[in-house]
């Protein structure tokens, strides 16, 4: 009986740890996606600025 209770407690702890791991990995996934898209937005803004500077340099800007 005692061993059965200990086994049930251990299984419950393992299930809680698995749930915590899934939550943590999902949070990290969202953080990585947010960093990726913010970096992508910065890169697009830099390319647009470089194109504007290039147009002004060669006189295409009216």
OpenMM code with the backbone's topology and positions (N, CA, C; nanometers):
from openmm import Vec3, app, unit

residues = "UNK UNK UNK UNK UNK UNK UNK UNK UNK UNK UNK UNK UNK UNK UNK UNK UNK UNK UNK UNK UNK UNK UNK UNK UNK UNK UNK UNK UNK UNK UNK UNK UNK UNK UNK UNK UNK UNK UNK UNK UNK UNK UNK UNK UNK UNK UNK UNK UNK UNK UNK UNK UNK UNK UNK UNK UNK UNK UNK UNK UNK UNK".split()
positions = [
    Vec3(0.0825, -0.1201, 0.0000),
    Vec3(0.0000, 0.0000, 0.0000),
    Vec3(0.0865, 0.1259, 0.0000),
    Vec3(0.1875, 0.1262, 0.0857),
    Vec3(0.2762, 0.2429, 0.0931),
    Vec3(0.3548, 0.2577, -0.0372),
    Vec3(0.4019, 0.1440, -0.0890),
    Vec3(0.4765, 0.1498, -0.2148),
    Vec3(0.3876, 0.1984, -0.3290),
    Vec3(0.2623, 0.1564, -0.3281),
    Vec3(0.1687, 0.2001, -0.4317),
    Vec3(0.1474, 0.3510, -0.4232),
    Vec3(0.1322, 0.4027, -0.3011),
    Vec3(0.1146, 0.5470, -0.2833),
    Vec3(0.2381, 0.6237, -0.3287),
    Vec3(0.3554, 0.5710, -0.2966),
    Vec3(0.4792, 0.6364, -0.3397),
    Vec3(0.4895, 0.6388, -0.4923),
    Vec3(0.4499, 0.5272, -0.5547),
    Vec3(0.4552, 0.5206, -0.7005),
    Vec3(0.3578, 0.6214, -0.7623),
    Vec3(0.2385, 0.6321, -0.7053),
    Vec3(0.1406, 0.7288, -0.7556),
    Vec3(0.1904, 0.8721, -0.7388),
    Vec3(0.2535, 0.9003, -0.6255),
    Vec3(0.3103, 1.0343, -0.6032),
    Vec3(0.4190, 1.0649, -0.7059),
    Vec3(0.5040, 0.9656, -0.7318),
    Vec3(0.6125, 0.9849, -0.8279),
    Vec3(0.5563, 1.0074, -0.9686),
    Vec3(0.4526, 0.9315, -1.0063),
    Vec3(0.3910, 0.9511, -1.1374),
    Vec3(0.3272, 1.0891, -1.1482),
    Vec3(0.2660, 1.1347, -1.0410),
    Vec3(0.2037, 1.2670, -1.0410),
    Vec3(0.3105, 1.3754, -1.0585),
    Vec3(0.4234, 1.3601, -0.9885),
    Vec3(0.5333, 1.4562, -1.0024),
    Vec3(0.5887, 1.4559, -1.1448),
    Vec3(0.6018, 1.3369, -1.2026),
    Vec3(0.6523, 1.3281, -1.3397),
    Vec3(0.5582, 1.3970, -1.4374),
    Vec3(0.4273, 1.3788, -1.4185),
    Vec3(0.3308, 1.4445, -1.5069),
    Vec3(0.3378, 1.5959, -1.4922),
    Vec3(0.3541, 1.6447, -1.3695),
    Vec3(0.3656, 1.7892, -1.3481),
    Vec3(0.4913, 1.8438, -1.4139),
    Vec3(0.6008, 1.7687, -1.4042),
    Vec3(0.7256, 1.8129, -1.4668),
    Vec3(0.7117, 1.8174, -1.6187),
    Vec3(0.6404, 1.7202, -1.6761),
    Vec3(0.6206, 1.7203, -1.8213),
    Vec3(0.5388, 1.8414, -1.8636),
    Vec3(0.4336, 1.8726, -1.7874),
    Vec3(0.3516, 1.9889, -1.8208),
    Vec3(0.4331, 2.1166, -1.8103),
    Vec3(0.5159, 2.1276, -1.7080),
    Vec3(0.5990, 2.2466, -1.6909),
    Vec3(0.6968, 2.2589, -1.8071),
    Vec3(0.7517, 2.1475, -1.8501),
    Vec3(0.8440, 2.1490, -1.9629),
    Vec3(0.7773, 2.1931, -2.0914),
    Vec3(0.6545, 2.1484, -2.1127),
    Vec3(0.5815, 2.1897, -2.2330),
    Vec3(0.5512, 2.3384, -2.2297),
    Vec3(0.5122, 2.3886, -2.1119),
    Vec3(0.4833, 2.5321, -2.1011),
    Vec3(0.6088, 2.6132, -2.1270),
    Vec3(0.7191, 2.5689, -2.0712),
    Vec3(0.8453, 2.6412, -2.0875),
    Vec3(0.8885, 2.6393, -2.2340),
    Vec3(0.8780, 2.5240, -2.2981),
    Vec3(0.9221, 2.5164, -2.4372),
    Vec3(0.8312, 2.5992, -2.5277),
    Vec3(0.7019, 2.6047, -2.4976),
    Vec3(0.6107, 2.6870, -2.5768),
    Vec3(0.6432, 2.8350, -2.5580),
    Vec3(0.6740, 2.8741, -2.4344),
    Vec3(0.7122, 3.0126, -2.4082),
    Vec3(0.8395, 3.0474, -2.4844),
    Vec3(0.9383, 2.9589, -2.4806),
    Vec3(1.0629, 2.9843, -2.5529),
    Vec3(1.0389, 2.9908, -2.7036),
    Vec3(0.9469, 2.9094, -2.7524),
    Vec3(0.9123, 2.9133, -2.8948),
    Vec3(0.8565, 3.0501, -2.9326),
    Vec3(0.7666, 3.1039, -2.8505),
    Vec3(0.7097, 3.2360, -2.8792),
    Vec3(0.8158, 3.3449, -2.8702),
    Vec3(0.9077, 3.3334, -2.7747),
    Vec3(1.0143, 3.4331, -2.7616),
    Vec3(1.1036, 3.4317, -2.8855),
    Vec3(1.1398, 3.3127, -2.9307),
    Vec3(1.2252, 3.3016, -3.0494),
    Vec3(1.1539, 3.3572, -3.1724),
    Vec3(1.0248, 3.3261, -3.1875),
    Vec3(0.9496, 3.3807, -3.3007),
    Vec3(0.9416, 3.5327, -3.2952),
    Vec3(0.9202, 3.5878, -3.1764),
    Vec3(0.9126, 3.7336, -3.1625),
    Vec3(1.0461, 3.7980, -3.1979),
    Vec3(1.1546, 3.7390, -3.1514),
    Vec3(1.2868, 3.7928, -3.1850),
    Vec3(1.3137, 3.7836, -3.3347),
    Vec3(1.2741, 3.6730, -3.3951),
    Vec3(1.2947, 3.6557, -3.5388),
    Vec3(1.2201, 3.7625, -3.6182),
    Vec3(1.0914, 3.7814, -3.5862),
    Vec3(1.0127, 3.8770, -3.6637),
    Vec3(1.0536, 4.0211, -3.6360),
    Vec3(1.0969, 4.0514, -3.5137),
    Vec3(1.1441, 4.1875, -3.4881),
    Vec3(1.2756, 4.2118, -3.5622),
    Vec3(1.3617, 4.1117, -3.5666),
    Vec3(1.4853, 4.1237, -3.6436),
    Vec3(1.4578, 4.1371, -3.7917),
    Vec3(1.3575, 4.0646, -3.8403),
    Vec3(1.3196, 4.0737, -3.9807),
    Vec3(1.2679, 4.2131, -4.0142),
    Vec3(1.1897, 4.2711, -3.9239),
    Vec3(1.1384, 4.4069, -3.9460),
    Vec3(1.2527, 4.5075, -3.9501),
    Vec3(1.3509, 4.4910, -3.8643),
    Vec3(1.4668, 4.5812, -3.8637),
    Vec3(1.5447, 4.5675, -3.9942),
    Vec3(1.5632, 4.4451, -4.0402),
    Vec3(1.6355, 4.4240, -4.1661),
    Vec3(1.5621, 4.4886, -4.2833),
    Vec3(1.4309, 4.4746, -4.2886),
    Vec3(1.3531, 4.5357, -4.3969),
    Vec3(1.3656, 4.6876, -4.3918),
    Vec3(1.3594, 4.7442, -4.2711),
    Vec3(1.3732, 4.8895, -4.2574),
    Vec3(1.5113, 4.9355, -4.3035),
    Vec3(1.6148, 4.8591, -4.2712),
    Vec3(1.7499, 4.8960, -4.3146),
    Vec3(1.7633, 4.8894, -4.4662),
    Vec3(1.7055, 4.7883, -4.5281),
    Vec3(1.7119, 4.7767, -4.6741),
    Vec3(1.6391, 4.8934, -4.7393),
    Vec3(1.5229, 4.9304, -4.6873),
    Vec3(1.4486, 5.0440, -4.7424),
    Vec3(1.5300, 5.1720, -4.7286),
    Vec3(1.5933, 5.1925, -4.6143),
    Vec3(1.6766, 5.3119, -4.5956),
    Vec3(1.7954, 5.3122, -4.6910),
    Vec3(1.8577, 5.1959, -4.7121),
    Vec3(1.9703, 5.1899, -4.8052),
    Vec3(1.9253, 5.2201, -4.9472),
    Vec3(1.8081, 5.1683, -4.9859),
    Vec3(1.7572, 5.1982, -5.1200),
    Vec3(1.7260, 5.3462, -5.1356),
    Vec3(1.6687, 5.4074, -5.0339),
    Vec3(1.6413, 5.5517, -5.0395),
    Vec3(1.7707, 5.6312, -5.0503),
    Vec3(1.8720, 5.5917, -4.9748),
    Vec3(2.0006, 5.6615, -4.9812),
    Vec3(2.0643, 5.6427, -5.1186),
    Vec3(2.0543, 5.5236, -5.1750),
    Vec3(2.1108, 5.4977, -5.3072),
    Vec3(2.0386, 5.5801, -5.4136),
    Vec3(1.9053, 5.5889, -5.4038),
    Vec3(1.8298, 5.6709, -5.4990),
    Vec3(1.8706, 5.8173, -5.4892),
    Vec3(1.8881, 5.8674, -5.3692),
    Vec3(1.9292, 6.0070, -5.3514),
    Vec3(2.0710, 6.0278, -5.4031),
    Vec3(2.1553, 5.9284, -5.3884),
    Vec3(2.2944, 5.9397, -5.4309),
    Vec3(2.3051, 5.9509, -5.5825),
    Vec3(2.2281, 5.8715, -5.6543),
    Vec3(2.2393, 5.8749, -5.8005),
    Vec3(2.1402, 5.9713, -5.8643),
    Vec3(2.0624, 6.0410, -5.7827),
    Vec3(1.9763, 6.1461, -5.8343),
    Vec3(1.8415, 6.0997, -5.8840),
    Vec3(1.7969, 5.9816, -5.8458),
    Vec3(1.6648, 5.9354, -5.8885),
    Vec3(1.5546, 5.9899, -5.7994),
    Vec3(1.5920, 6.0399, -5.6836),
    Vec3(1.4920, 6.0933, -5.5908),
    Vec3(1.4434, 6.2275, -5.6436),
    Vec3(1.3131, 6.2417, -5.6640),
    Vec3(1.2611, 6.3667, -5.7213),
    Vec3(1.2065, 6.4569, -5.6140),
] * unit.nanometer
topology = app.Topology()
chain = topology.addChain("A")
for resn in residues:
    res = topology.addResidue(resn, chain)
    for name in ("N", "CA", "C"):
        topology.addAtom(name, app.Element.getBySymbol(name[0]), res)
